[in-house]
Amino acid sequence: MWFFLLWLTTLCVVAKANSTDSGPSTMGNSTESSRPNSFPYIVSIGTMVTGYYKHLCVGVIISNEHLLSAAHCVKPPKPVHPGGLYVIGGSERLDGKVGTRFTVVKVKVHPKFKVLEGYDIAVVKVSPKFPLNDGRFKSLSFNLKSPPDGFEGSMIGWGRVKVGEVKMLKPLPFRTIGNAKCIQSHRFVFLRNTDFCAVHLKGSQGACDGDSGAPLMDVENERLYGLMSYGRKACQPLMPYAFTRVGMFSDWIKENMLSM
């Protein structure tokens, strides 16, 4: 019985980026960078590999300098130093040629996090601050209760991205099911009370490697409920996946935003 944390086999190495980290780095021409962004609260978290940006996971903006993601994204088996992580946002397109780059300056992983044992959540602080007033960036509230069983929402991510491939953010439809049913019917034996289960509803691919940290949400009303944590197999369609319950961590998130 195998379960995969979805960052583990990410292969996205995109266009070469400027190595200067003194401020936000805007990539591409101004026309591309100023195009409307349907998901201004979504960013890419990645690192630099021989001068090229490598996408790892998805982040969700919650303030002008903080975002949420899955703990396993920023605390892999060989931890990446915060200074070695970057965030790209402001565009639906992921190819390293458009968007604005920020530096990760602090990371707070939930102290109870262990692989496949719940608490898969982290608060990330960036510098400089997100320009929330320019239309390309926006923050979401994170203090909502978990969705009821049968809730239909969308997970927003880029999916699996191959080297040199241009990808656009897209919503994937999911429906939540009770944890007991998920464990009994789908053998999600690692599911914890800090997680909820949701089944992919339509399309040729479910959540893929690189989608960890992606939000499950009500897109129309911009309500954030969960963060993608793991699945039995990356990209498998019409199957269940585990999401971290964001709302139950609202106090912990607020405390760490203030202390970072």
C-alpha positions as CSV (number, residue, x, y, z in Angstrom):
1,M,0.0,0.0,0.0
2,W,1.7,3.2,-1.2
3,F,0.9,6.8,-0.6
4,F,2.8,9.7,-2.2
5,L,3.4,13.2,-1.0
6,L,3.0,15.0,-4.2
7,W,6.1,17.1,-4.3
8,L,8.5,14.2,-4.4
9,T,8.9,13.7,-8.2
10,T,8.4,17.3,-9.4
11,L,10.4,17.8,-12.6
12,C,9.6,21.4,-13.5
13,V,12.8,23.4,-14.3
14,V,11.8,26.6,-16.1
15,A,13.5,29.6,-17.5
16,K,16.7,31.0,-16.1
17,A,16.1,33.7,-13.5
18,N,18.1,36.7,-12.4
19,S,20.1,35.7,-9.3
20,T,19.7,39.1,-7.6
21,D,17.6,38.8,-4.4
22,S,17.6,42.4,-3.2
23,G,14.0,43.0,-4.3
24,P,11.1,41.4,-6.3
25,S,12.3,40.3,-9.7
26,T,9.7,40.8,-12.4
27,M,10.2,38.4,-15.3
28,G,9.1,38.8,-18.9
29,N,7.7,41.8,-20.6
30,S,5.2,44.2,-18.9
31,T,2.3,43.2,-21.2
32,E,2.5,39.6,-20.1
33,S,3.0,40.4,-16.5
34,S,0.1,42.8,-16.4
35,R,-2.5,40.4,-17.8
36,P,-5.5,39.6,-15.5
37,N,-4.9,36.8,-13.0
38,S,-8.0,34.7,-12.2
39,F,-6.3,33.2,-9.2
40,P,-4.2,36.1,-7.7
41,Y,-3.9,34.3,-4.3
42,I,-1.9,31.3,-5.8
43,V,1.9,31.3,-6.0
44,S,4.6,28.8,-6.9
45,I,7.2,27.7,-4.3
46,G,10.5,26.6,-5.7
47,T,14.2,26.7,-5.6
48,M,17.1,27.4,-8.0
49,V,19.0,24.6,-9.8
50,T,22.1,25.7,-11.7
51,G,20.5,29.1,-12.3
52,Y,17.1,27.8,-13.3
53,Y,13.9,28.0,-11.3
54,K,12.4,24.6,-10.2
55,H,8.8,24.5,-9.1
56,L,8.2,22.4,-6.0
57,C,4.8,23.2,-4.6
58,V,1.8,25.5,-4.5
59,G,1.3,28.3,-1.9
60,V,-1.7,30.3,-0.9
61,I,-1.3,34.0,0.0
62,I,-2.9,34.9,3.4
63,S,-1.3,38.4,4.0
64,N,1.0,40.9,2.3
65,E,4.0,38.8,3.4
66,H,2.7,35.4,4.4
67,L,1.5,32.3,2.6
68,L,0.4,28.8,3.5
69,S,1.6,25.5,2.1
70,A,2.0,21.9,3.0
71,A,4.7,21.2,5.6
72,H,6.3,18.5,3.5
73,C,6.9,21.1,0.8
74,V,9.3,23.1,2.9
75,K,10.6,20.3,5.1
76,P,11.6,17.5,2.8
77,P,13.9,14.6,4.0
78,K,16.8,17.0,3.3
79,P,15.5,20.4,4.5
80,V,15.9,23.3,2.1
81,H,17.3,26.4,3.9
82,P,14.6,29.2,3.8
83,G,17.1,31.4,1.8
84,G,17.2,28.7,-0.9
85,L,13.4,28.9,-1.5
86,Y,11.7,31.4,-3.7
87,V,8.1,32.3,-4.6
88,I,6.8,33.3,-8.0
89,G,3.3,34.9,-8.3
90,G,1.2,37.4,-10.1
91,S,0.5,35.2,-13.2
92,E,-1.5,32.1,-14.0
93,R,1.3,31.0,-16.3
94,L,4.2,29.0,-14.9
95,D,7.2,29.1,-17.2
96,G,9.6,31.4,-15.4
97,K,9.2,34.1,-18.0
98,V,6.4,36.0,-16.4
99,G,5.4,36.7,-12.8
100,T,7.2,38.3,-9.9
101,R,9.8,36.5,-7.8
102,F,10.1,36.9,-4.0
103,T,12.6,35.3,-1.5
104,V,11.5,33.1,1.3
105,V,12.9,34.5,4.5
106,K,11.2,32.4,7.2
107,V,9.4,29.1,7.5
108,K,7.3,27.7,10.4
109,V,6.4,24.1,10.1
110,H,3.8,22.8,12.5
111,P,5.7,21.1,15.4
112,K,3.5,18.0,15.2
113,F,4.0,17.4,11.6
114,K,5.3,13.9,10.6
115,V,4.9,12.3,7.2
116,L,1.5,10.7,6.8
117,E,0.6,11.6,10.4
118,G,-1.3,14.8,9.8
119,Y,-0.5,18.4,10.7
120,D,0.8,18.9,7.1
121,I,0.8,22.7,7.2
122,A,3.4,25.5,7.2
123,V,3.5,29.3,7.3
124,V,6.0,30.9,5.0
125,K,7.1,34.6,5.1
126,V,8.5,36.3,2.0
127,S,10.4,39.5,1.2
128,P,9.6,42.0,-0.1
129,K,5.9,42.1,0.6
130,F,3.3,41.1,-1.9
131,P,1.8,44.2,-3.7
132,L,-1.8,43.3,-2.8
133,N,-3.1,46.5,-4.4
134,D,-2.0,46.0,-7.9
135,G,-4.6,43.4,-9.0
136,R,-2.2,40.5,-9.6
137,F,-1.9,39.5,-5.9
138,K,-4.6,38.9,-3.3
139,S,-4.9,37.3,0.1
140,L,-7.5,34.7,1.3
141,S,-9.0,34.3,4.8
142,F,-8.0,31.1,6.5
143,N,-10.4,30.8,9.5
144,L,-13.3,29.0,7.9
145,K,-14.7,25.7,9.3
146,S,-14.0,22.5,7.4
147,P,-16.4,21.8,4.5
148,P,-19.3,19.4,5.1
149,D,-19.4,15.9,3.5
150,G,-20.6,16.2,-0.1
151,F,-19.1,19.7,-0.6
152,E,-18.0,20.2,-4.2
153,G,-15.1,22.6,-4.7
154,S,-12.0,23.0,-6.8
155,M,-8.3,22.4,-6.2
156,I,-6.2,25.0,-8.0
157,G,-2.8,24.0,-9.3
158,W,-0.5,23.6,-12.3
159,G,-0.4,19.9,-12.3
160,R,2.6,17.9,-13.5
161,V,5.0,20.2,-15.3
162,K,7.7,18.9,-17.6
163,V,11.0,20.6,-18.3
164,G,10.5,23.6,-20.6
165,E,6.7,23.2,-20.6
166,V,4.4,26.2,-20.2
167,K,1.5,25.5,-17.8
168,M,-1.5,27.5,-16.8
169,L,-3.3,27.3,-13.5
170,K,-6.5,25.3,-13.7
171,P,-9.2,24.2,-11.3
172,L,-9.9,20.5,-10.8
173,P,-13.3,19.4,-9.4
174,F,-13.5,17.5,-6.1
175,R,-16.2,16.3,-3.7
176,T,-15.5,15.8,0.0
177,I,-16.5,12.5,1.7
178,G,-16.4,11.5,5.4
179,N,-13.1,10.3,6.8
180,A,-14.7,7.0,8.0
181,K,-16.0,6.3,4.5
182,C,-12.6,7.2,3.0
183,I,-10.8,4.9,5.3
184,Q,-13.3,2.0,4.8
185,S,-14.0,2.3,1.1
186,H,-10.6,3.6,-0.1
187,R,-8.2,2.3,2.5
188,F,-6.8,5.7,3.4
189,V,-5.5,4.3,6.6
190,F,-3.2,7.2,7.3
191,L,-6.0,9.8,7.4
192,R,-6.0,11.8,10.6
193,N,-8.5,14.2,12.2
194,T,-6.4,17.1,10.8
195,D,-7.1,15.9,7.3
196,F,-10.2,15.5,5.2
197,C,-10.8,13.4,2.2
198,A,-12.0,14.5,-1.2
199,V,-12.5,12.6,-4.5
200,H,-11.5,13.9,-7.9
201,L,-14.7,14.1,-10.0
202,K,-13.8,14.7,-13.6
203,G,-10.9,14.8,-16.1
204,S,-7.9,12.7,-17.1
205,Q,-5.7,13.7,-14.2
206,G,-6.1,14.2,-10.5
207,A,-3.7,16.0,-8.2
208,C,-0.2,15.7,-9.5
209,D,3.4,16.0,-8.2
210,G,3.9,19.7,-7.7
211,D,0.3,20.2,-6.6
212,S,1.1,19.8,-2.9
213,G,0.0,22.8,-0.9
214,A,-2.7,23.6,-3.5
215,P,-5.9,24.9,-2.1
216,L,-9.3,23.1,-2.1
217,M,-11.7,25.9,-2.1
218,D,-15.0,27.5,-3.2
219,V,-13.5,29.6,-6.0
220,E,-16.6,31.7,-6.7
221,N,-16.7,33.0,-3.1
222,E,-12.9,32.7,-2.5
223,R,-13.3,30.4,0.5
224,L,-10.2,28.4,1.5
225,Y,-10.9,25.0,3.1
226,G,-7.9,22.7,2.6
227,L,-4.4,22.2,1.4
228,M,-3.4,19.3,-0.8
229,S,-1.3,16.8,1.3
230,Y,-1.1,13.4,-0.4
231,G,-2.7,10.8,-2.6
232,R,-2.3,7.1,-3.2
233,K,-0.7,7.8,-6.6
234,A,0.2,11.1,-8.2
235,C,-2.1,12.3,-11.0
236,Q,-4.5,9.4,-10.6
237,P,-8.0,10.5,-11.8
238,L,-11.3,9.9,-10.1
239,M,-9.6,8.9,-6.9
240,P,-9.5,10.3,-3.3
241,Y,-6.8,12.6,-2.0
242,A,-6.1,13.9,1.5
243,F,-6.2,17.6,2.3
244,T,-5.1,19.4,5.5
245,R,-8.0,21.2,7.3
246,V,-6.9,24.8,7.3
247,G,-9.6,26.2,9.6
248,M,-8.6,24.1,12.6
249,F,-5.2,25.7,12.5
250,S,-6.3,29.4,12.4
251,D,-5.0,30.2,15.9
252,W,-1.7,28.6,15.2
253,I,-1.4,30.4,11.9
254,K,-2.2,33.8,13.5
255,E,0.3,33.3,16.3
256,N,3.1,32.4,13.9
257,M,2.4,35.3,11.6
258,L,2.8,37.7,14.5
259,S,6.1,36.0,15.7
260,M,7.8,35.5,12.3
